[in-house]
Amino acid sequence: MNISGQDLIRACSAIGAGLAVIAGIGPGIGQGIAAGHGAAAVGRNPGARGQIMSTMLLGQAVAETTGLYGLLVAMLLLFVHPLG
């Protein structure tokens, strides 16, 4: 089987999109760890709940951008055809 030209580019784009979506694993793990540590911190010091939660949510929002960028790259690779 000889794959060349436009078929090769589409195949490589599909493989690249799959690899880009794997970028969502890291933010998911990181957000779970952050939520766990935030809950533990609130358990130790309930008076600082507001500050702990706002800091945790800001950190999770920043971590989520990695997953969103991976999704954006995957969508671009799948739906934007450079050869027409």
PDB file of N, CA, C and O in Angstrom:
ATOM      1  N   MET A   1       0.847  -1.169   0.000  1.00  0.00           N
ATOM      2  CA  MET A   1       0.000   0.000   0.000  1.00  0.00           C
ATOM      3  C   MET A   1       0.896   1.236   0.000  1.00  0.00           C
ATOM      4  O   MET A   1       1.806   1.362   0.819  1.00  0.00           O
ATOM      5  N   ASN A   2       0.627   2.120  -0.911  1.00  0.00           N
ATOM      6  CA  ASN A   2       1.426   3.337  -1.036  1.00  0.00           C
ATOM      7  C   ASN A   2       0.524   4.545  -0.789  1.00  0.00           C
ATOM      8  O   ASN A   2      -0.360   4.845  -1.591  1.00  0.00           O
ATOM      9  N   ILE A   3       0.752   5.220   0.306  1.00  0.00           N
ATOM     10  CA  ILE A   3      -0.043   6.405   0.641  1.00  0.00           C
ATOM     11  C   ILE A   3       0.824   7.628   0.392  1.00  0.00           C
ATOM     12  O   ILE A   3       1.944   7.718   0.893  1.00  0.00           O
ATOM     13  N   SER A   4       0.306   8.559  -0.378  1.00  0.00           N
ATOM     14  CA  SER A   4       1.069   9.774  -0.647  1.00  0.00           C
ATOM     15  C   SER A   4       0.113  10.929  -0.896  1.00  0.00           C
ATOM     16  O   SER A   4      -1.094  10.741  -1.046  1.00  0.00           O
ATOM     17  N   GLY A   5       0.667  12.096  -0.935  1.00  0.00           N
ATOM     18  CA  GLY A   5      -0.105  13.296  -1.264  1.00  0.00           C
ATOM     19  C   GLY A   5      -1.126  13.663  -0.218  1.00  0.00           C
ATOM     20  O   GLY A   5      -0.831  13.717   0.976  1.00  0.00           O
ATOM     21  N   GLN A   6      -2.332  13.915  -0.687  1.00  0.00           N
ATOM     22  CA  GLN A   6      -3.395  14.415   0.180  1.00  0.00           C
ATOM     23  C   GLN A   6      -3.809  13.369   1.222  1.00  0.00           C
ATOM     24  O   GLN A   6      -4.146  13.731   2.349  1.00  0.00           O
ATOM     25  N   ASP A   7      -3.789  12.101   0.873  1.00  0.00           N
ATOM     26  CA  ASP A   7      -4.139  11.050   1.834  1.00  0.00           C
ATOM     27  C   ASP A   7      -3.142  10.991   2.989  1.00  0.00           C
ATOM     28  O   ASP A   7      -3.530  10.774   4.137  1.00  0.00           O
ATOM     29  N   LEU A   8      -1.884  11.180   2.690  1.00  0.00           N
ATOM     30  CA  LEU A   8      -0.859  11.179   3.737  1.00  0.00           C
ATOM     31  C   LEU A   8      -1.054  12.354   4.689  1.00  0.00           C
ATOM     32  O   LEU A   8      -0.909  12.208   5.903  1.00  0.00           O
ATOM     33  N   ILE A   9      -1.378  13.506   4.141  1.00  0.00           N
ATOM     34  CA  ILE A   9      -1.585  14.679   4.990  1.00  0.00           C
ATOM     35  C   ILE A   9      -2.812  14.491   5.872  1.00  0.00           C
ATOM     36  O   ILE A   9      -2.783  14.865   7.044  1.00  0.00           O
ATOM     37  N   ARG A  10      -3.876  13.927   5.344  1.00  0.00           N
ATOM     38  CA  ARG A  10      -5.073  13.672   6.156  1.00  0.00           C
ATOM     39  C   ARG A  10      -4.792  12.640   7.247  1.00  0.00           C
ATOM     40  O   ARG A  10      -5.263  12.790   8.375  1.00  0.00           O
ATOM     41  N   ALA A  11      -4.037  11.604   6.926  1.00  0.00           N
ATOM     42  CA  ALA A  11      -3.701  10.593   7.933  1.00  0.00           C
ATOM     43  C   ALA A  11      -2.852  11.195   9.044  1.00  0.00           C
ATOM     44  O   ALA A  11      -3.091  10.934  10.223  1.00  0.00           O
ATOM     45  N   CYS A  12      -1.868  11.994   8.676  1.00  0.00           N
ATOM     46  CA  CYS A  12      -1.010  12.637   9.681  1.00  0.00           C
ATOM     47  C   CYS A  12      -1.799  13.648  10.513  1.00  0.00           C
ATOM     48  O   CYS A  12      -1.535  13.811  11.704  1.00  0.00           O
ATOM     49  N   SER A  13      -2.758  14.320   9.898  1.00  0.00           N
ATOM     50  CA  SER A  13      -3.606  15.259  10.635  1.00  0.00           C
ATOM     51  C   SER A  13      -4.461  14.528  11.659  1.00  0.00           C
ATOM     52  O   SER A  13      -4.644  15.018  12.773  1.00  0.00           O
ATOM     53  N   ALA A  14      -4.987  13.361  11.297  1.00  0.00           N
ATOM     54  CA  ALA A  14      -5.796  12.584  12.239  1.00  0.00           C
ATOM     55  C   ALA A  14      -4.950  12.086  13.405  1.00  0.00           C
ATOM     56  O   ALA A  14      -5.391  12.123  14.554  1.00  0.00           O
ATOM     57  N   ILE A  15      -3.741  11.623  13.116  1.00  0.00           N
ATOM     58  CA  ILE A  15      -2.851  11.173  14.186  1.00  0.00           C
ATOM     59  C   ILE A  15      -2.470  12.338  15.091  1.00  0.00           C
ATOM     60  O   ILE A  15      -2.456  12.196  16.313  1.00  0.00           O
ATOM     61  N   GLY A  16      -2.161  13.485  14.500  1.00  0.00           N
ATOM     62  CA  GLY A  16      -1.824  14.675  15.291  1.00  0.00           C
ATOM     63  C   GLY A  16      -2.985  15.146  16.140  1.00  0.00           C
ATOM     64  O   GLY A  16      -2.782  15.593  17.269  1.00  0.00           O
ATOM     65  N   ALA A  17      -4.207  15.054  15.615  1.00  0.00           N
ATOM     66  CA  ALA A  17      -5.376  15.450  16.396  1.00  0.00           C
ATOM     67  C   ALA A  17      -5.560  14.535  17.595  1.00  0.00           C
ATOM     68  O   ALA A  17      -5.899  14.996  18.684  1.00  0.00           O
ATOM     69  N   GLY A  18      -5.338  13.246  17.401  1.00  0.00           N
ATOM     70  CA  GLY A  18      -5.433  12.314  18.525  1.00  0.00           C
ATOM     71  C   GLY A  18      -4.399  12.605  19.596  1.00  0.00           C
ATOM     72  O   GLY A  18      -4.697  12.544  20.789  1.00  0.00           O
ATOM     73  N   LEU A  19      -3.201  12.918  19.176  1.00  0.00           N
ATOM     74  CA  LEU A  19      -2.158  13.264  20.144  1.00  0.00           C
ATOM     75  C   LEU A  19      -2.459  14.578  20.854  1.00  0.00           C
ATOM     76  O   LEU A  19      -2.146  14.729  22.035  1.00  0.00           O
ATOM     77  N   ALA A  20      -3.063  15.527  20.148  1.00  0.00           N
ATOM     78  CA  ALA A  20      -3.383  16.822  20.759  1.00  0.00           C
ATOM     79  C   ALA A  20      -4.462  16.676  21.820  1.00  0.00           C
ATOM     80  O   ALA A  20      -4.441  17.393  22.820  1.00  0.00           O
ATOM     81  N   VAL A  21      -5.397  15.768  21.624  1.00  0.00           N
ATOM     82  CA  VAL A  21      -6.473  15.580  22.598  1.00  0.00           C
ATOM     83  C   VAL A  21      -5.935  14.949  23.882  1.00  0.00           C
ATOM     84  O   VAL A  21      -6.523  15.120  24.949  1.00  0.00           O
ATOM     85  N   ILE A  22      -4.827  14.226  23.785  1.00  0.00           N
ATOM     86  CA  ILE A  22      -4.216  13.645  24.982  1.00  0.00           C
ATOM     87  C   ILE A  22      -3.802  14.754  25.956  1.00  0.00           C
ATOM     88  O   ILE A  22      -3.616  14.491  27.144  1.00  0.00           O
ATOM     89  N   ALA A  23      -3.659  15.969  25.472  1.00  0.00           N
ATOM     90  CA  ALA A  23      -3.293  17.087  26.346  1.00  0.00           C
ATOM     91  C   ALA A  23      -4.352  17.355  27.408  1.00  0.00           C
ATOM     92  O   ALA A  23      -4.080  18.073  28.370  1.00  0.00           O
ATOM     93  N   GLY A  24      -5.545  16.802  27.261  1.00  0.00           N
ATOM     94  CA  GLY A  24      -6.586  16.986  28.265  1.00  0.00           C
ATOM     95  C   GLY A  24      -6.388  16.150  29.513  1.00  0.00           C
ATOM     96  O   GLY A  24      -7.044  16.395  30.526  1.00  0.00           O
ATOM     97  N   ILE A  25      -5.497  15.164  29.466  1.00  0.00           N
ATOM     98  CA  ILE A  25      -5.274  14.301  30.632  1.00  0.00           C
ATOM     99  C   ILE A  25      -4.586  15.066  31.762  1.00  0.00           C
ATOM    100  O   ILE A  25      -4.969  14.942  32.925  1.00  0.00           O
ATOM    101  N   GLY A  26      -3.582  15.846  31.419  1.00  0.00           N
ATOM    102  CA  GLY A  26      -2.824  16.591  32.429  1.00  0.00           C
ATOM    103  C   GLY A  26      -3.677  17.568  33.235  1.00  0.00           C
ATOM    104  O   GLY A  26      -3.622  17.549  34.465  1.00  0.00           O
ATOM    105  N   PRO A  27      -4.463  18.422  32.576  1.00  0.00           N
ATOM    106  CA  PRO A  27      -5.308  19.337  33.341  1.00  0.00           C
ATOM    107  C   PRO A  27      -6.327  18.617  34.221  1.00  0.00           C
ATOM    108  O   PRO A  27      -6.637  19.081  35.318  1.00  0.00           O
ATOM    109  N   GLY A  28      -6.848  17.490  33.748  1.00  0.00           N
ATOM    110  CA  GLY A  28      -7.807  16.743  34.564  1.00  0.00           C
ATOM    111  C   GLY A  28      -7.183  16.231  35.850  1.00  0.00           C
ATOM    112  O   GLY A  28      -7.777  16.331  36.923  1.00  0.00           O
ATOM    113  N   ILE A  29      -5.996  15.689  35.737  1.00  0.00           N
ATOM    114  CA  ILE A  29      -5.292  15.195  36.926  1.00  0.00           C
ATOM    115  C   ILE A  29      -4.924  16.358  37.842  1.00  0.00           C
ATOM    116  O   ILE A  29      -5.099  16.278  39.058  1.00  0.00           O
ATOM    117  N   GLY A  30      -4.415  17.436  37.253  1.00  0.00           N
ATOM    118  CA  GLY A  30      -4.020  18.593  38.052  1.00  0.00           C
ATOM    119  C   GLY A  30      -5.185  19.240  38.775  1.00  0.00           C
ATOM    120  O   GLY A  30      -5.046  19.656  39.925  1.00  0.00           O
ATOM    121  N   GLN A  31      -6.323  19.330  38.122  1.00  0.00           N
ATOM    122  CA  GLN A  31      -7.489  19.930  38.764  1.00  0.00           C
ATOM    123  C   GLN A  31      -8.015  19.050  39.883  1.00  0.00           C
ATOM    124  O   GLN A  31      -8.483  19.556  40.903  1.00  0.00           O
ATOM    125  N   GLY A  32      -7.942  17.741  39.704  1.00  0.00           N
ATOM    126  CA  GLY A  32      -8.356  16.839  40.780  1.00  0.00           C
ATOM    127  C   GLY A  32      -7.461  16.966  42.002  1.00  0.00           C
ATOM    128  O   GLY A  32      -7.939  16.977  43.136  1.00  0.00           O
ATOM    129  N   ILE A  33      -6.172  17.061  41.764  1.00  0.00           N
ATOM    130  CA  ILE A  33      -5.233  17.239  42.875  1.00  0.00           C
ATOM    131  C   ILE A  33      -5.480  18.580  43.571  1.00  0.00           C
ATOM    132  O   ILE A  33      -5.483  18.653  44.800  1.00  0.00           O
ATOM    133  N   ALA A  34      -5.689  19.645  42.779  1.00  0.00           N
ATOM    134  CA  ALA A  34      -5.932  20.965  43.368  1.00  0.00           C
ATOM    135  C   ALA A  34      -7.217  20.980  44.188  1.00  0.00           C
ATOM    136  O   ALA A  34      -7.261  21.571  45.267  1.00  0.00           O
ATOM    137  N   ALA A  35      -8.265  20.330  43.679  1.00  0.00           N
ATOM    138  CA  ALA A  35      -9.528  20.292  44.426  1.00  0.00           C
ATOM    139  C   ALA A  35      -9.366  19.514  45.729  1.00  0.00           C
ATOM    140  O   ALA A  35      -9.921  19.901  46.757  1.00  0.00           O
ATOM    141  N   GLY A  36      -8.615  18.427  45.689  1.00  0.00           N
ATOM    142  CA  GLY A  36      -8.379  17.654  46.903  1.00  0.00           C
ATOM    143  C   GLY A  36      -7.605  18.433  47.952  1.00  0.00           C
ATOM    144  O   GLY A  36      -7.943  18.407  49.135  1.00  0.00           O
ATOM    145  N   HIS A  37      -6.558  19.130  47.509  1.00  0.00           N
ATOM    146  CA  HIS A  37      -5.781  19.934  48.453  1.00  0.00           C
ATOM    147  C   HIS A  37      -6.589  21.131  48.952  1.00  0.00           C
ATOM    148  O   HIS A  37      -6.449  21.537  50.106  1.00  0.00           O
ATOM    149  N   GLY A  38      -7.429  21.693  48.094  1.00  0.00           N
ATOM    150  CA  GLY A  38      -8.287  22.796  48.539  1.00  0.00           C
ATOM    151  C   GLY A  38      -9.284  22.345  49.585  1.00  0.00           C
ATOM    152  O   GLY A  38      -9.515  23.051  50.567  1.00  0.00           O
ATOM    153  N   ALA A  39      -9.882  21.174  49.388  1.00  0.00           N
ATOM    154  CA  ALA A  39     -10.825  20.649  50.379  1.00  0.00           C
ATOM    155  C   ALA A  39     -10.109  20.361  51.702  1.00  0.00           C
ATOM    156  O   ALA A  39     -10.653  20.615  52.777  1.00  0.00           O
ATOM    157  N   ALA A  40      -8.901  19.835  51.617  1.00  0.00           N
ATOM    158  CA  ALA A  40      -8.146  19.571  52.850  1.00  0.00           C
ATOM    159  C   ALA A  40      -7.797  20.874  53.567  1.00  0.00           C
ATOM    160  O   ALA A  40      -7.847  20.945  54.795  1.00  0.00           O
ATOM    161  N   ALA A  41      -7.445  21.902  52.796  1.00  0.00           N
ATOM    162  CA  ALA A  41      -7.105  23.193  53.404  1.00  0.00           C
ATOM    163  C   ALA A  41      -8.320  23.821  54.082  1.00  0.00           C
ATOM    164  O   ALA A  41      -8.195  24.411  55.155  1.00  0.00           O
ATOM    165  N   VAL A  42      -9.483  23.698  53.467  1.00  0.00           N
ATOM    166  CA  VAL A  42     -10.705  24.232  54.087  1.00  0.00           C
ATOM    167  C   VAL A  42     -11.029  23.438  55.342  1.00  0.00           C
ATOM    168  O   VAL A  42     -11.519  24.003  56.319  1.00  0.00           O
ATOM    169  N   GLY A  43     -10.766  22.147  55.332  1.00  0.00           N
ATOM    170  CA  GLY A  43     -10.992  21.332  56.525  1.00  0.00           C
ATOM    171  C   GLY A  43     -10.088  21.743  57.681  1.00  0.00           C
ATOM    172  O   GLY A  43     -10.497  21.701  58.841  1.00  0.00           O
ATOM    173  N   ARG A  44      -8.859  22.141  57.361  1.00  0.00           N
ATOM    174  CA  ARG A  44      -7.938  22.576  58.416  1.00  0.00           C
ATOM    175  C   ARG A  44      -8.244  23.977  58.914  1.00  0.00           C
ATOM    176  O   ARG A  44      -8.083  24.267  60.099  1.00  0.00           O
ATOM    177  N   ASN A  45      -8.692  24.862  58.001  1.00  0.00           N
ATOM    178  CA  ASN A  45      -8.938  26.260  58.367  1.00  0.00           C
ATOM    179  C   ASN A  45     -10.224  26.746  57.705  1.00  0.00           C
ATOM    180  O   ASN A  45     -10.166  27.384  56.653  1.00  0.00           O
ATOM    181  N   PRO A  46     -11.380  26.460  58.297  1.00  0.00           N
ATOM    182  CA  PRO A  46     -12.657  26.842  57.682  1.00  0.00           C
ATOM    183  C   PRO A  46     -12.846  28.353  57.554  1.00  0.00           C
ATOM    184  O   PRO A  46     -13.630  28.806  56.720  1.00  0.00           O
ATOM    185  N   GLY A  47     -12.150  29.124  58.356  1.00  0.00           N
ATOM    186  CA  GLY A  47     -12.295  30.580  58.295  1.00  0.00           C
ATOM    187  C   GLY A  47     -11.726  31.188  57.017  1.00  0.00           C
ATOM    188  O   GLY A  47     -12.141  32.274  56.612  1.00  0.00           O
ATOM    189  N   ALA A  48     -10.795  30.507  56.389  1.00  0.00           N
ATOM    190  CA  ALA A  48     -10.165  31.023  55.170  1.00  0.00           C
ATOM    191  C   ALA A  48     -10.779  30.405  53.912  1.00  0.00           C
ATOM    192  O   ALA A  48     -10.143  30.366  52.858  1.00  0.00           O
ATOM    193  N   ARG A  49     -12.002  29.929  54.029  1.00  0.00           N
ATOM    194  CA  ARG A  49     -12.647  29.228  52.919  1.00  0.00           C
ATOM    195  C   ARG A  49     -12.716  30.077  51.659  1.00  0.00           C
ATOM    196  O   ARG A  49     -12.420  29.580  50.572  1.00  0.00           O
ATOM    197  N   GLY A  50     -13.092  31.324  51.772  1.00  0.00           N
ATOM    198  CA  GLY A  50     -13.233  32.193  50.602  1.00  0.00           C
ATOM    199  C   GLY A  50     -11.927  32.389  49.850  1.00  0.00           C
ATOM    200  O   GLY A  50     -11.887  32.286  48.624  1.00  0.00           O
ATOM    201  N   GLN A  51     -10.867  32.669  50.583  1.00  0.00           N
ATOM    202  CA  GLN A  51      -9.576  32.878  49.935  1.00  0.00           C
ATOM    203  C   GLN A  51      -9.048  31.591  49.306  1.00  0.00           C
ATOM    204  O   GLN A  51      -8.492  31.610  48.208  1.00  0.00           O
ATOM    205  N   ILE A  52      -9.225  30.482  50.006  1.00  0.00           N
ATOM    206  CA  ILE A  52      -8.742  29.202  49.479  1.00  0.00           C
ATOM    207  C   ILE A  52      -9.493  28.838  48.208  1.00  0.00           C
ATOM    208  O   ILE A  52      -8.885  28.429  47.219  1.00  0.00           O
ATOM    209  N   MET A  53     -10.800  28.984  48.231  1.00  0.00           N
ATOM    210  CA  MET A  53     -11.603  28.602  47.069  1.00  0.00           C
ATOM    211  C   MET A  53     -11.324  29.500  45.865  1.00  0.00           C
ATOM    212  O   MET A  53     -11.250  29.014  44.736  1.00  0.00           O
ATOM    213  N   SER A  54     -11.172  30.798  46.094  1.00  0.00           N
ATOM    214  CA  SER A  54     -10.916  31.692  44.962  1.00  0.00           C
ATOM    215  C   SER A  54      -9.549  31.420  44.345  1.00  0.00           C
ATOM    216  O   SER A  54      -9.403  31.453  43.123  1.00  0.00           O
ATOM    217  N   THR A  55      -8.549  31.151  45.178  1.00  0.00           N
ATOM    218  CA  THR A  55      -7.220  30.827  44.662  1.00  0.00           C
ATOM    219  C   THR A  55      -7.243  29.500  43.910  1.00  0.00           C
ATOM    220  O   THR A  55      -6.613  29.367  42.861  1.00  0.00           O
ATOM    221  N   MET A  56      -7.967  28.521  44.446  1.00  0.00           N
ATOM    222  CA  MET A  56      -8.049  27.208  43.803  1.00  0.00           C
ATOM    223  C   MET A  56      -8.755  27.322  42.445  1.00  0.00           C
ATOM    224  O   MET A  56      -8.297  26.740  41.462  1.00  0.00           O
ATOM    225  N   LEU A  57      -9.841  28.049  42.387  1.00  0.00           N
ATOM    226  CA  LEU A  57     -10.576  28.186  41.130  1.00  0.00           C
ATOM    227  C   LEU A  57      -9.768  28.943  40.081  1.00  0.00           C
ATOM    228  O   LEU A  57      -9.839  28.620  38.895  1.00  0.00           O
ATOM    229  N   LEU A  58      -9.014  29.930  40.500  1.00  0.00           N
ATOM    230  CA  LEU A  58      -8.152  30.646  39.554  1.00  0.00           C
ATOM    231  C   LEU A  58      -7.075  29.714  39.001  1.00  0.00           C
ATOM    232  O   LEU A  58      -6.788  29.733  37.804  1.00  0.00           O
ATOM    233  N   GLY A  59      -6.492  28.916  39.859  1.00  0.00           N
ATOM    234  CA  GLY A  59      -5.489  27.952  39.409  1.00  0.00           C
ATOM    235  C   GLY A  59      -6.074  26.913  38.469  1.00  0.00           C
ATOM    236  O   GLY A  59      -5.420  26.522  37.502  1.00  0.00           O
ATOM    237  N   GLN A  60      -7.293  26.456  38.731  1.00  0.00           N
ATOM    238  CA  GLN A  60      -7.929  25.492  37.853  1.00  0.00           C
ATOM    239  C   GLN A  60      -8.270  26.099  36.498  1.00  0.00           C
ATOM    240  O   GLN A  60      -8.174  25.426  35.471  1.00  0.00           O
ATOM    241  N   ALA A  61      -8.665  27.359  36.491  1.00  0.00           N
ATOM    242  CA  ALA A  61      -8.966  28.019  35.217  1.00  0.00           C
ATOM    243  C   ALA A  61      -7.707  28.148  34.366  1.00  0.00           C
ATOM    244  O   ALA A  61      -7.759  27.965  33.150  1.00  0.00           O
ATOM    245  N   VAL A  62      -6.592  28.457  34.992  1.00  0.00           N
ATOM    246  CA  VAL A  62      -5.327  28.552  34.258  1.00  0.00           C
ATOM    247  C   VAL A  62      -4.905  27.174  33.747  1.00  0.00           C
ATOM    248  O   VAL A  62      -4.414  27.055  32.625  1.00  0.00           O
ATOM    249  N   ALA A  63      -5.092  26.137  34.561  1.00  0.00           N
ATOM    250  CA  ALA A  63      -4.715  24.781  34.149  1.00  0.00           C
ATOM    251  C   ALA A  63      -5.601  24.288  33.009  1.00  0.00           C
ATOM    252  O   ALA A  63      -5.139  23.522  32.163  1.00  0.00           O
ATOM    253  N   GLU A  64      -6.844  24.705  32.970  1.00  0.00           N
ATOM    254  CA  GLU A  64      -7.770  24.240  31.938  1.00  0.00           C
ATOM    255  C   GLU A  64      -7.410  24.772  30.552  1.00  0.00           C
ATOM    256  O   GLU A  64      -7.785  24.169  29.547  1.00  0.00           O
ATOM    257  N   THR A  65      -6.692  25.886  30.485  1.00  0.00           N
ATOM    258  CA  THR A  65      -6.340  26.435  29.181  1.00  0.00           C
ATOM    259  C   THR A  65      -5.482  25.464  28.374  1.00  0.00           C
ATOM    260  O   THR A  65      -5.551  25.461  27.144  1.00  0.00           O
ATOM    261  N   THR A  66      -4.676  24.640  29.042  1.00  0.00           N
ATOM    262  CA  THR A  66      -3.865  23.651  28.329  1.00  0.00           C
ATOM    263  C   THR A  66      -4.757  22.664  27.590  1.00  0.00           C
ATOM    264  O   THR A  66      -4.512  22.357  26.423  1.00  0.00           O
ATOM    265  N   GLY A  67      -5.773  22.172  28.253  1.00  0.00           N
ATOM    266  CA  GLY A  67      -6.701  21.249  27.617  1.00  0.00           C
ATOM    267  C   GLY A  67      -7.475  21.894  26.485  1.00  0.00           C
ATOM    268  O   GLY A  67      -7.722  21.262  25.458  1.00  0.00           O
ATOM    269  N   LEU A  68      -7.857  23.146  26.665  1.00  0.00           N
ATOM    270  CA  LEU A  68      -8.597  23.846  25.611  1.00  0.00           C
ATOM    271  C   LEU A  68      -7.723  24.105  24.394  1.00  0.00           C
ATOM    272  O   LEU A  68      -8.195  24.026  23.261  1.00  0.00           O
ATOM    273  N   TYR A  69      -6.457  24.411  24.622  1.00  0.00           N
ATOM    274  CA  TYR A  69      -5.546  24.593  23.484  1.00  0.00           C
ATOM    275  C   TYR A  69      -5.354  23.278  22.731  1.00  0.00           C
ATOM    276  O   TYR A  69      -5.293  23.275  21.502  1.00  0.00           O
ATOM    277  N   GLY A  70      -5.259  22.179  23.444  1.00  0.00           N
ATOM    278  CA  GLY A  70      -5.152  20.879  22.794  1.00  0.00           C
ATOM    279  C   GLY A  70      -6.381  20.566  21.966  1.00  0.00           C
ATOM    280  O   GLY A  70      -6.266  20.040  20.859  1.00  0.00           O
ATOM    281  N   LEU A  71      -7.569  20.885  22.493  1.00  0.00           N
ATOM    282  CA  LEU A  71      -8.812  20.679  21.748  1.00  0.00           C
ATOM    283  C   LEU A  71      -8.853  21.564  20.508  1.00  0.00           C
ATOM    284  O   LEU A  71      -9.280  21.119  19.443  1.00  0.00           O
ATOM    285  N   LEU A  72      -8.417  22.804  20.638  1.00  0.00           N
ATOM    286  CA  LEU A  72      -8.397  23.721  19.503  1.00  0.00           C
ATOM    287  C   LEU A  72      -7.470  23.211  18.401  1.00  0.00           C
ATOM    288  O   LEU A  72      -7.821  23.247  17.222  1.00  0.00           O
ATOM    289  N   VAL A  73      -6.298  22.742  18.787  1.00  0.00           N
ATOM    290  CA  VAL A  73      -5.356  22.210  17.799  1.00  0.00           C
ATOM    291  C   VAL A  73      -5.956  20.989  17.105  1.00  0.00           C
ATOM    292  O   VAL A  73      -5.825  20.837  15.891  1.00  0.00           O
ATOM    293  N   ALA A  74      -6.613  20.120  17.874  1.00  0.00           N
ATOM    294  CA  ALA A  74      -7.228  18.930  17.281  1.00  0.00           C
ATOM    295  C   ALA A  74      -8.321  19.316  16.291  1.00  0.00           C
ATOM    296  O   ALA A  74      -8.399  18.739  15.206  1.00  0.00           O
ATOM    297  N   MET A  75      -9.155  20.273  16.643  1.00  0.00           N
ATOM    298  CA  MET A  75     -10.226  20.713  15.736  1.00  0.00           C
ATOM    299  C   MET A  75      -9.642  21.321  14.467  1.00  0.00           C
ATOM    300  O   MET A  75     -10.141  21.071  13.370  1.00  0.00           O
ATOM    301  N   LEU A  76      -8.597  22.109  14.611  1.00  0.00           N
ATOM    302  CA  LEU A  76      -7.968  22.691  13.432  1.00  0.00           C
ATOM    303  C   LEU A  76      -7.377  21.616  12.529  1.00  0.00           C
ATOM    304  O   LEU A  76      -7.505  21.692  11.307  1.00  0.00           O
ATOM    305  N   LEU A  77      -6.734  20.623  13.119  1.00  0.00           N
ATOM    306  CA  LEU A  77      -6.135  19.562  12.316  1.00  0.00           C
ATOM    307  C   LEU A  77      -7.192  18.727  11.590  1.00  0.00           C
ATOM    308  O   LEU A  77      -6.964  18.262  10.473  1.00  0.00           O
ATOM    309  N   LEU A  78      -8.344  18.541  12.228  1.00  0.00           N
ATOM    310  CA  LEU A  78      -9.367  17.703  11.606  1.00  0.00           C
ATOM    311  C   LEU A  78     -10.207  18.423  10.559  1.00  0.00           C
ATOM    312  O   LEU A  78     -10.601  17.825   9.558  1.00  0.00           O
ATOM    313  N   PHE A  79     -10.482  19.704  10.787  1.00  0.00           N
ATOM    314  CA  PHE A  79     -11.478  20.366   9.941  1.00  0.00           C
ATOM    315  C   PHE A  79     -10.928  21.425   9.013  1.00  0.00           C
ATOM    316  O   PHE A  79     -11.670  21.933   8.171  1.00  0.00           O
ATOM    317  N   VAL A  80      -9.662  21.782   9.128  1.00  0.00           N
ATOM    318  CA  VAL A  80      -9.072  22.749   8.210  1.00  0.00           C
ATOM    319  C   VAL A  80      -8.170  21.973   7.256  1.00  0.00           C
ATOM    320  O   VAL A  80      -7.145  21.429   7.668  1.00  0.00           O
ATOM    321  N   HIS A  81      -8.545  21.923   6.014  1.00  0.00           N
ATOM    322  CA  HIS A  81      -7.799  21.144   5.023  1.00  0.00           C
ATOM    323  C   HIS A  81      -6.866  22.069   4.258  1.00  0.00           C
ATOM    324  O   HIS A  81      -7.326  22.935   3.514  1.00  0.00           O
ATOM    325  N   PRO A  82      -5.562  21.895   4.432  1.00  0.00           N
ATOM    326  CA  PRO A  82      -4.604  22.806   3.786  1.00  0.00           C
ATOM    327  C   PRO A  82      -4.535  22.625   2.269  1.00  0.00           C
ATOM    328  O   PRO A  82      -4.091  23.535   1.569  1.00  0.00           O
ATOM    329  N   LEU A  83      -4.956  21.489   1.753  1.00  0.00           N
ATOM    330  CA  LEU A  83      -4.845  21.259   0.312  1.00  0.00           C
ATOM    331  C   LEU A  83      -6.155  21.518  -0.438  1.00  0.00           C
ATOM    332  O   LEU A  83      -6.238  21.313  -1.649  1.00  0.00           O
ATOM    333  N   GLY A  84      -7.167  21.968   0.289  1.00  0.00           N
ATOM    334  CA  GLY A  84      -8.418  22.298  -0.394  1.00  0.00           C
ATOM    335  C   GLY A  84      -9.365  21.241  -0.266  1.00  0.00           C
ATOM    336  O   GLY A  84     -10.479  21.345  -0.780  1.00  0.00           O
TER     337      GLY A  84
END
